[in-house]
């Protein structure tokens, strides 16, 4: 078994998982506290979003020290304890690596700004103003506005594809590459099983800083709304040298460490290059899937296209929620538990590695965060007047009691607790019909049946609103993403191993299996 192919990964936003010391902020000791739960759930690895020192202008994604722990989350001893305790339960720890940019408070940038002649200057991307004083080119920040800010002392502009407090590192610099070799080894030596790599698709920039072309109406809506195609500040061919270099470091270890890229490309064909010749990333996140409509036709076409783009030995990776988007129960399911159950069954039966975002297993919804309590820079008005990403980052609801089992009843949680008191671990853990038990049973079924972990995917004919696919030799999955009962002919009778309507578990079915509105079933055929 290769854990990152056959296993399930669980994403934790550490400030929101479990507060062990009553300050209202989740921490590493809190994650250790809850390892028994994660073992019970059956996950193989935990990916924790950044835990390193940060002024938190983008909540850890602005790193000021890549090899020390943010004090509010704990220290290196807490981290070592977490790795050891997780290891005792067969759970691996994956960290977030942020190579595209640092914080403006990182000593590298402080020196680069203070001493333009220092060797640190070249750690970042600088450009001279145009003759009229405007930025070097037309690149826009992903958070809005120009991607350039002028350094008044030198008159040059520095690049930031996100906040101006997140200056982009210069991946043409051999010194930057060597710094990150050390960072990778520092954490791998401490027992880290791999990295999720932030903004992996965009680390290397065009050396000539050429202007991006405008987006076209037939581009993906996210690209079209952004207004330009990121031709020159993303997916540069030279990034593959860096990925190969990281993979070689990952392979120095036994077992080899995982490189899981945040590969934000909106065309599945463009995922393939990130895998290289099995010498770059082992897994590349699929954002086309995340942005899919929740319809049988929409999802099926994306999965089929991904299967064509990533044939064996390439291995897809799927998530339905992340810390950057509304939770899937809102985004896809309009708050419907029934639909959420079908979505989780899909996630856990596709060919590829499923990544659960904490709370997905409960059917957790976004929590409205009033403007005065917003923490995300994207939601506080500086860049965008919208709700930002706080609603999907609120504390894990462990119990219906005050403090939610996340923190003490007296403490003020850093983001508001969910008002959905029925959506807690305590309420759901012993309820055989709950979303939590469904998720756990799906993980267990997946683990017990090699067809469901490593078996191939095949699209099967199904009427409108339904989607059916085979896994391996003996399994088929049927999803009815419509309001009417439907049926799919699987060509052979069988037995429902698991349905989102749990009363059907174990039911014998004829070749034409009937599926209720918004029901999902896993059928073992030929039995
Ligand atoms: C992607 C991360 O997922 C997001 O949370 C962050 O704001 C940006 N990268 C910038 O690091």
Boltz pocket constraint, residues with backbone or C-beta under 6 A from the ligand:
constraints:
  - pocket:
      binder: B
      contacts: [[A, 58], [A, 61], [A, 98], [A, 162], [A, 198], [A, 199], [A, 262], [A, 323], [A, 324]]
      max_distance: 6.0
